[in-house]
């Protein structure tokens, strides 16, 4: 199950108004583990595997949250050799629980058709 937490370090205007600053969202080790597992399963169902650099980025986030209290909900998949199949599978994975607040997909082989 995915869960999201918000750090207390949100912007002062958002904090003053009681709004949640989505850039301060935290994801736990369990969140990232579930994301990786579900994304891999969706890719495998489409006869595709995740690039090693992509797995490495997710595993870095998993290992940085040793106490499972949360780490920044951002992922840098820049130049990870992701393609349309990977992105469609990621969108399907995140559609049920959008836990990521910042996602860098630059320098990949993604066409406009993926949208």
KOLVOLUM-546803 format. One record per residue: x, y, z of N, C-alpha, C in turn; residue in one letter. Coordinates in steps of 0.1 Angstrom, whole numbers, plus 5000, padded with zeros to 4 digits. Layout:
<nodes>
XYZXYZXYZa ...
</nodes>
This chain:
<nodes>
500849885000500050005000500950125000x 500550224992501250354992500850445003x 501750525008501350625018502150755015x 501650865018502350995017502351065030x 503451135032503551215044504051355039x 503751455047504251595043505151635054x 506351695050507251745060506751875065x 507351915076506952045082507652155075x 508552135066509252235060508652295047x 507352295046506652345035506852495034x 506352555023506452705021505652775032x 506052895036505352965046503953005042x 503753035030502453075025501452955025x 501952835021501152715022500852675036x 501852685045501652655059500752745065x 500752875062499952975069498452945064x 498252905052496852885047496352745050x 497152665056496752525059496852435047x 497352475036497452395024498752305025x 498652195017499852105017500752145005x 502052165008502952194997503452064991x 502952034979503251904973504751874971x 505551984970507051964969507751924981x 507051924992507551885005507151745009x 506351685000505851545002506951445005x 506751355014507751245016507151115013x 507951025008507550885005508450795014x 507850695019508650595027509350495018x 510150415024510850305018509850215012x 508850185020507750095015507050145002x 506850285002506250344990507050314978x 508350344979509250334967509450184964x 509450094974509549954971508349904963x 507149944967505949904960505849964946x 506350084945506350154931507250074922x 508450034927509449964919508849824915x 508249754925507749624922506549634912x 505649724914504449734904504949774891x 505849874890506349914877507049804870x 507849724876508549614870507549514865x 506549484873505449384869504749434856x 504449564856503749614844504649614831x 505949644833506849644822507049494817x 507149404826507349264823506149214815x 504949254819503749214812503749264798x 504549364795504649414781505949374775x 506649274780507849224775508949324775x 509049404785510049504787510649504801x 511949534802512549544816512949684818x 512949724831513449854835514949864833x 515449984828516850004827517549994841x 518749954841519449944854519550074861x 519750184854519850314860518550354867x 517450314861516150344867515950264880x 516350144880516250064892517150114903x 518350164899519350214908518850344915x 518150434907517550554913516550514924x 515650424921514650384930515250314943x 516250234941516850164952517650264960x 518150364954518850474962517850534971x 516650564967515550624975515150534986x 515050404983514750304993515750295004x 517050295000518050275010518350405018x 517850525013518150645020517050665031x 516050585031515050595042515150475051x 516250465058516550355067515550325078x 514950435083513950425094512450415089x 512350415076510950415069510150535074x 510750645076510050765080509750865069x 510350835058510050915046511350995041x 511351005027512451075020511751155009x 512451245003511751334993511151244982x 509951294978509151224968509551264954x 510851264951511351304938512151194932x 512151184919512951084912513551144900x 514851114897515551164886515851054876x 515051044866515250934856515850994843x 516551104844517051174832518151084826x 518051064813519050984805519050844810x 517950784813517850644818517550544807x 517450594795517050504784515650454785x 514750534791513350494792512650524778x 511650434775510950454762509450464765x 508650464755507250474756506550364765x 507050244764506550134771506750154786x 508050194790508350224804507450334809x 507250444802506450554806505050524808x 504450444799503050404800502850324812x 503850234815503750144827503850224839x 504750324839504850414851503550494853x 503050544842501750624844500650534849x 500550414845499550324850499850294865x 501050274869501450254882501050364892x 501450484887501150604895499650654895x 498950604885497550644884496650614896x 496950504902496150464914496650534927x 497950574927498450644939499650734935x 499350854932500350944927501250994939x 502350924942503150954953504351044950x 504651064937505851144933505451294931x 506251384937505951524935506851584925x 507951524922508851574911509551454904x 509451464891509851354882510651404870x 511851374869512651424857512851304847x 512151324836512251234825512951284813x 513751384814514451444803515451354797x 515851374785516951294778516651144777x 515351114775514950974773514250964759x 514050844754513350824741511850814743x 511250924746509850924748509151004737x 508150944730507451014719506251094725x 505751174717504451244720503351154720x 503451034714502350944713502050874727x 503050874736502850814749501750894757x 501551014754500451094761499151054756x 
</nodes>
